[in-house]
């Protein structure tokens, strides 16, 4: 990963923005997930509230009806009239009472009074509602007679669906002598639920369809309340008709979009009759547009934050990379200058070392010519011999200069270079230094191997490695060896090894030995640029690689241990094919 990023600054920028985008996605999705969870929690709370509100209103309405009607029945002696079977008298006392329900904000649509035998003795139903009184039978008479308690639920006897409360009529001995069934239009719950929730829409789904409003009947009450109830229910029914096919009744809540509005539709409230059987579902649609808008508002805030952060990061990258490039350029210039100075210094040191012997020989020749002339023994033959020897030394020194000068000239284009001759040339150039340091070079590179690179690359690399090994071996007592060998893998890759018995490279420096200014010597003795230059040279070779190891090797029948510099490059043919 590190090498991948270091290969190009564009990769650093791309990876930075990818990581930033991933971080943005992670935090935004986490925030959105939390808010979605809050939305689901809020929806569940609304469903629970709707159910509790409906149940409490049903219980409260039933309690009001039971208390009021029980008091009227007792006051008007309904029990005695039922026992006597006097239907006319019962109608006379009941008629004004039940017509008064409209003034009490309760939309009663029917009142049925049955005697103990289940015979209908009184009924009150608006004339505009089609009905046949002779077909009416008590819906839950048996249960009420058995339990002597009131019951309530949803029934379908008179209109498609209505809320029915059944209460017993007791005599003085608390015996049940009849029942009173009071039917309430379901629009009552539409109206009451709107007291609790703003912009709530309600409807009832029964027998596979929405329960429509019957606009043909009215109560006899002068009050407008019942008609207001019906208008509310009619408006809500028209609202639900827009998307009733989209509602999934298997779920307790549905998210429905209508235009730019979002509604939470609750289907959790099941309507049951007095016997506990399901007769429909109570649908409640709650406007969730504002809450969803706030959720997406937070998401857009995250998006804006990401855009601002990305712009800031881009500016930082541009400024940072420009500054970084200036620093690297300046350091490269300084490093190149120092490398040149080091190379020049080493070159002059080696030239000086190799010139000492020829200069000493020239000095002896000059002195010998002078002495022979002084003693009168200088003849033409002796002079000619001395001149030949002097020219040989001068030619040797000139060749030394040419060799080191050509070494510094790497050329401007890549060409085919050969390993064996390059290594032999390098060994010849550093041989005097090695002899002085008592270092023996064992060269086992005996056949040519070609690759692509700049002129003298392999010579420079070999000299740097040999001199670096010489410096380490100078600290070793006893025999000092450098072993050069090479091998080919599948005829395509050549691996060259430079091994010494200098004891190896410290482990903490082994992976950093090719970095600039990293050295195993004292700061006063080493620059840390020798192996760094080797690494730079290897990059010019085809598929060039270089690494360092510490390992043992066999030489002259003995096991020796030290550092091993491994060079690897792609092999090519002499003709470049």
N, C-alpha and C positions, 0 to 999 in steps of 0.2 A: 504494500500500500504506500509505503514511504517513497519507494522508487517511482511508483506510478504518479504520485503527486509532484515529485521533483522533476519529472520529465518535461513538464510544460506548465507555465503559469496559468494558461487557460484551463487546465485541468483543476488547478487549485480553485479558481473562480467557480467553475461548474460544480465541483464537489461542495464548495461552501454554500452555494445557492440551493443545491439539492438537499443538503442537511438542514438549511434554514426552512425550505419548503416543507420538508418532512416534520420538522419541529412545529411549524405553523399548523399543518394538518393534524398532528397529534393533539396539540392543545385545543384547537378549534373543535375537533371531533369530540374530545373529552368534554369541552364546555357544552357543545350541542347535545351530547349524550346526557349530560346532567340536566340540561333544561328540558330535554325530551322526557326524561324520567320525572321531572317536576310536573310537566304537562300531564303525563299519565297519572301521576299521584293526584293532581288537581282534578282530572277527569273522574277518577275513582271517588274522590271526595264529593264531587257534584252528584254522581250517581247515587252515592249513599245518602246525600242530603235530599235528593228528589224522592228516593224511596221512603225515607223517614218522614218527609213532609207529607207525602201522599197517605202513608199509613196513619200518621197523627191526625191529618184532616179527616180521614175516613172515620177514625175512632171518635174524634170530636163531634163530627156531624151526627154520627149515629147516637152518641150520648145525648146531644141536644134534642134530637127527634124523640128518643125513648123517654127522656125526662118530661118533655113538653106533652107528648101524646099520652103518656101514662097518667099524667096529672089530669088532662082533659077527660080521658076515659073514666077515671075514678070520679071526677066531678060530675060528669054527665051520665053516669051509671050505665056505661056500655055493657057491662057484664049482665045486669038484670035484663036489658033490652035484648041481648043475644039469647039469654035463656028463654025469654018469652017469645022469641021469634018475631018480634015486632019490627019489621024492616022499615016501615014508614016513619015510625018514631025515631028509629036510629038515624035515618037520613035527615030528619028534621034537626036533630041536635048536632050531627056531624058536619053538615054542609057548611055552615058559617065558619066553623073552626078551621077546616082544611083550606078554605078559600083565602084564609088569612096568611098562608105560608109565604106568598109572594112578598108581603110587606116585611117579612123577616129575612129577606135576602137568601131564601132557600128555594131553588127552582123545582118544586114538587110537581111531577107530571101525573102521578096516579096515587090513589089511596084505595086499598081493597080491604074490606072487613069480612072475615069468615067466622062462622060459628064453629062449635066443637065438632060437628059432623063434616066440616069442610065445605059447607054451602055458602055461596057468596051472598051476603046480606047488604052490603053497601059497596059501591064503586064510584070513584070520581076520576074521570079521564077526560081531557079536553075533547070536545066534539070533533075537532078536525083530525084527531088521531083515530084511524080506523081500528075498531075493536069489536069483539063479540063477547059480552060479559058472560054468557052461558058456558063459554069454553074455559073460563078461568078456573084454575084449581090452586089451592095453596101450594106454593113452591117448596116450602120447608116446614110445613105444619107439623109433621111427625116429630122432627127434631125439637121444635119449640115446645110441643106438648110434653116431650120426654125430659128435656133439660129445664123447662120453665124459665129459660133465659132468652134474651133477645139474640138475634143473629143478623149479620149483614154480609153483602157480597154483590156481585154483578149478575143481573138476570137479563133474559131476552124474551120475556112474555109479551110485553106491551109494545115496546119499540126495539130496534135491533140490539140496543144495549143501554142499560140504565143501572143506577146504584139502588139496591133494594135493601131496606131495613125491615125486619120482621120482629114484632114484639108481642108477647102474650097478653091477653086480657084476663085478669084474675078476678074472681069473686071475693066475697068477704072471707071465705075460708082458704084463700090463696090457691084455689083450684083454677086451672086454665080452662076457660070456657070458650075461647076464640082467639083469633090472631088478627093483627093489623099489619098489612104490608104497605110500606110507603116507598114509592119510586121517585128518585131524584135524578134529574138530567145530569149527564156527566160533564156538562159545561161548567158545573159548579167548581170542579177541580181545576179547570183551565183558569178560571178567574182567580181562585185562591193562590195557586202556585205563582202567579204573576206578582203577588204581594212580596214574595221572597226573592225572586230572581228577576233581574232586569233583562228585557229583550228575550225572554224565554218563549218558545213555541211548543205547543202540546197537541197531541192527537192520539186517537185510539185505533189500533189495528186489530180487527176481529174478523174471523172467518175468511182470511186470505185477502182482505182489502181494508182500506181506510174507512172509518165510520164517518159517513157524510152527515151533514146537518139537514134535518127536516125543517124546512122553512114554512110549513103549512099550518102550524098550530101555534097558539099563544095561550098564556094563562089568562085567567079572568081578573088577575090583579091589575090595579091601575098603575102599579109601580113599573118602572122601565128596566129594573135589574135583570129580569129573566131574558128580555130581548138583548140586553147588553152582553149577557153571558153567551147567547147564541151567536152574536156577531163576532165575538172573540173566537169561538170555536170554528166558525165558518172561515174566518181569515187564516187561522192556523191550518185548517184542512187544505185550503188552497195552497198554502206554503209547502206542506208535506207532499202534495201531489206532484211538485216539480221534480222530486228525486226519490219517490217511494220505491222505484225499482232498484235503486242503488243500495238500499239498506240491507245489510246482512243480519238477519234476526238470530243467527247462531252466536253472534258476538254481543256482549253487553254494552259496547259503545262503538260508534262509527264516526269517522271523520269525513264530513261531506263539504265540498266546496260549491258555492253558488255565486258565480260572478267573482267578485273580489272579496267575498265573505266566506269565512270558515265556521262551520257549526259542528259541535259535538252532539251527536244524536244518541241518547240513552235508550236502550231497549231492555233494561234490567228489571223494570217494574211489571210483573205479571199480574193480570187481573183474574180473580177467581170468583166463582159463584158461591152461594151459601153452603154448597156441599163440598167446596175445596177443589172443584174442577176448573181448569184454565179455560177462560172464554175470550181472552184477548191480551194485548200488551199495550201498556201506556208509553207512548213515545214522547220524549222531551228533547227539544233541540235548543242548545245553549250557544250563544254567539261567542266564539273563541278568537275572533279576528284580532282583537287588540293584543291578546296574550301571544299569539303566533307572530304578530308583527314585532313585538318586543324581542322574541326569540331570534328572529332573523335579523333584527337590528343589532343584537350582540354579535351575530355572525359577521355582518357587514363591518362592525367595529373591528373584529379580528382581521378581516380582509384589509381594511385600511391600515391597521397596525403593521401587517405583513408588508404592504406596499411601502410604507414609510421606512420600515426596518431594512427592506431590500435596497431602497435608494441610499440609505446611510451606509449600508455595507458596500454598495457599489462605489460610492465616493471613497470610502476607506481603502477599498481594494485598489482603486486607481492611484490614489495618492501613495499608498503603501508600496505598491509594486514599482511605481516610478522611483520612489526613494530607495527601494530595495535594489533596483537595477543600477542606480547610481553607485550605491555602496559596493555591489558586486563588481561593477566595471572598474571602480577605483582600486578595489582589492586585487582584481585580476591584473591590472596594470602594475601595481606594486609587486605582486607575486611574480609576474613575468620579468620585471626588471631585476628583482632579486635572484630569480632563477638564472637569468643571463649573467648576472654578476658572479653567482656561484659557479656556473658552468665555465665562465671565462677564467675565474680564479683557479678552479681545478685543472682546466686545460693548461694554463700557464705553469701550474705546479708540476704537472706531468711532463710538459715540454722541458722545463728546467731540469727535472730529474733525468730525463733521457738525454739531454744535451751535456750533462756533466762529463760523462766518459769520453764522448767525441772531442769536447773542448780540452779535456785533459790530454788526450792523444795529440791534438793540434799543438798544444803547448810544448809537449815533449819533442815533436817534430821540429818546431821552431828553435828550441834550445839545442837540439842535436845539430841542426844546420849551422848555428852560430859557433858551437864548439868545434865542429869539423873545419869550419872556415878559419877559426882562430889557430888551430894546429896545422893548417895548410893541407888538410887531407880531403877537402871538399872538391871532388871532381864532378864531371858531368854525369857519370853513372849514378853516384850517390845522390846528387841533387835531383836527378830525374826520379829516383826511387822515393825520395822524401816527398816530392811534389805529388806523386801518385797517391801515396798514403794520405796526404793532406786532403786531396780532392775526394778521396773515398769517405773520409770523415765529414767533409762539408756536404757531400751528396746525402749521406745518412741523415744529417741534421735537417737538410732541406726536405727530405722525404717525411721526416717526422712532422714538420710544419704543414706539409700538404695533407697528410693524413688527418690531423686534428682540425685543419681548416675545412676539409670536405665533410668531417663529422658534423660540423655546425651548420652545414648547408643541407637542409632536408628537402629542398625542392618545393614546387608550388602545385604539383599534381601527383595523384597516386599512380603507382606503377607496380610491376611485379618485383618483389624482393625475395632473396633466397636465404634460408636460415643457416645452413652449414658454413658458407663462406663468410656471412656476417659475423657469426660467432667466432670463427678462426681469426678474422681481422680484429675483432674486439680483444681477443686474448693476446694477440701480438702487440696491441697498443698498450695494454696494461701489464705486459709481462715483466718489465723492469720493476714496477712497483710491487708486483706480487713476489718477485725474487727477493727484493729488499725486506719484505715482511715475512719471508719464509712460508709463503702460501703456495701449495701445490694444486694446480688445476687439472682435474681429470675430465677430459672432454670425450664423451661417448656419442656425440652427434656425428655420425659417420656417413650419412647420406643426405642429399639435398631435399629440401621441402620448401615449396613456393607458396607465397600468399600475396595479397594486395596491400600496399601501404606506401608511405613516402620513403624516398631514398634515405638510407642510413638509419631508419627507425629501429631495426633489430640490432644494429651495431650500438646505437646510443643506449637502448634498453639493456643489452648485455653488459656494457661497460658500467652502467649505473648499478646493476645488481651485483656485479663482481666487486666493485669498489665498496659497496655497502656491506657485502659479506667480509671483505678484507678488514674493514674497520672493526667488525664484531670479532673476527678471528684474532685480531691483534691482542685481544684480552685473554686469549686461551693459551695455556702452557702446553707444550708437547706438539704433536703433529697438527698441522692445519691443512684441511682439505676442502676443495670445492668440487662437487661432482655435477657435471652437466649431462643430461640425457633427454631423449625425446621418444614419443610413441605416437602411433596413429590409430584412430578408432574408426573402423568401417571405411577407411580410406578417404575420409572427408574432413576429419578434425585432427589437428596435430596438437599434442600436449608436450610442452617443454618444461623441465624441472631444473632448478638451480638449488642444490642442497649443500649445506655446509655443516660442520661439526662444532659450531660455535655455542651450542647450549640452548638455542631457541629464542623465540620472542616471548616476552611476558604475556600472560593470558589476557590481561586487561588492555593490552595494546594490539592484540592479534587482529581484531576486526577493524581497527582504526589505523593500521600501519601505512595505508596508502593515502591518508588524509594529509594535507599540507601542514608542515611544522610539527608533525608527530615524529619523535625520534627516541631511540633507546639510549642515545649517548647523552653526555652532559651538554647543556645548552651552549657552552663555549666551544664544543668540538663538533656539533652537528647542527645542520639547518633544518632537517626534516623535509627536504625537498627531493631527495634522490628517488625514493620509491613513489612519491607523488608524480614526478615526471614520468616514471615508468607507466603509471596508470593512465596518464594523459596520452602517452605514445600508443598504448594498447588499444585505445579507442579509435585510432586510425586504421587498425587492422580489420580484416573481414571477420566479423563475429568474435572480435577480440575480447578475452577475459583474462583477468589476473587475480590471484588470491594467494594468501600466505597460510602455511601450516607448520606445525612442529611435529616432526616424525623421525623415526630411526631409519637407517639404511646400511647396507653391507658394502664395505670397501676394503680390499686387500685382506680378506678373511676376518675382518673385525666389524663389530656392530658399533655404529657411531650415531650420535643424536644431535639434531640442530634444526635450524629454520630451513624451510623449503618454499621457495617462490615458484608458483606454478603459472605458466603462461599457456594460453590456449587460443588457437585461431583456426579459421577455415582454410583448408588446403586447396590450392589451385594448380593447374598444370603450368609447365614452363611457357607454353604459348598463350596462356591466359584463357583457355577454354575450359 
